[in-house]
Amino acid sequence: MAAPRRLCDHFGKAPGGGMFAAALPAISPQAVESFFALAIGFAFAGSCANGYRLFGEHFPSFRLLESGPATARFAAIPLLVFAAPFIIMRNSVRGRRIERRRRTLSWWQR
C-alpha cells in the first residue's frame, strides 16, 4: 500500500515553476512546539506573579530575597523561580517607559 500523498510532497515541483515554486517551506513541528512551550511558560509565570499579587500588597520582585526573616526569603525562592520570566519582562517594559528609551529589536541597537 502506497503512503498517502501530502501537499508538501510536490513542493516546488509544479510544472513551469508555478505559484508555489519560490515559497518557503512550512515551519517545523518542533518550532511550533517550542513556541507553545514558551507561551505556556510565560502564561504560567504571569499566573504565579498575579497569584502572589492577589494575596499580597504588591507585585513580586527579586527584592523578596533581601528582606524579611530567613524563612520568608527561603520560601520566596520557588515563587521567584517560576515567576522570573514575568518579572524580568515587566521590569524591562517599565524601565523603557521610565527612561523613555526608544523601541529597538535588540539590546545592541542603542
N, C-alpha and C positions, 0 to 999 in steps of 0.2 A: 504494500500500500504506500503510495507516494505521500510525502509530507504536504500538509496544506500550504497553499500559496499565500504569501503575505505581501502587503503593499511594498515593503522595503526590499523584497526580492528583486524587483525590477527598478530599483532606484538608479537614476542616471542612465538607464539603458533605453530610454524612449527613442523611437526612430526619429531621426532628424534633430536630435537634441531635446526637443520638447520643452515644455514649461518647467519641468522639474529637474532638468539636467544639471543646472547650476545650484540647485537648492542645497542647503546644508543638511547633514543628517540630523535626525531627531536626537533629543537629549537622552542620555543613557539612563536606564532604570536606577543605577547606583547613584547618579547625581540627583535624581528626584528623591530617592530615599534619604540621601544626606540632607537635602533641603528640608524635607519634612521633619527629620530628626532635629535640625537646628531650630526650626519654627516651634516645634513642641517643647524644646528645651527653653526657649525664650518665654513661651507661654507659661510653663511651669515656674520659671524664675519670677515672672511677674505675679503669678498667683501666690507664691511664697511671700514676696515683699508686701503685697496688698493684704494678705492674711495677717502679717505682723502689724501692719498699719491699722487693721480692723480692731485689734486688741491693744495696741499701744497708742502713744500720743503722737508719734512721728514716724516717718519712713525709716526703714533700717539703713544703717550706714556702716562703714568699716570702723567707725569710732566706737562701736559696741565692744570692740576688743580692748579699748583703752580705759573704759570707765566701769565703775561698779565693782562688786566683790568678785573674787576669783571664780566662784561657781557660776555667776551670771556670764562672765566672759567665756568660760568654757562651754556653757550652754548656747552661746551665740554662734559658735563655730559651725554647727550643722546648718543653721539658717543662712549664714553668710556663704557657705559653700554652694547651696542651691540657689540663692538669690543673687549671687555675684554678677552674672551677666546683665540682669536688670539694673542693678546698682551702677555698674560701670557705664552702661548706655545712658542712664538717667543723668549721671554726673557729666558725661560728655556733652549731652544736649544742653543741660543747664549752663555749663561752662562756656559753650559757644554763645548762648544768649547773653550771659552776664558780661563776657569780654567783648561782645559784638564782633566776633570773628565772622569772616565770610565763609560761605559753604565751599568746601573742597572735597574732592573724592578721596584724597589720601592725606596723611599727615605730612608728607614731604613737599606738598604744593603750597606751602605758606606763602 
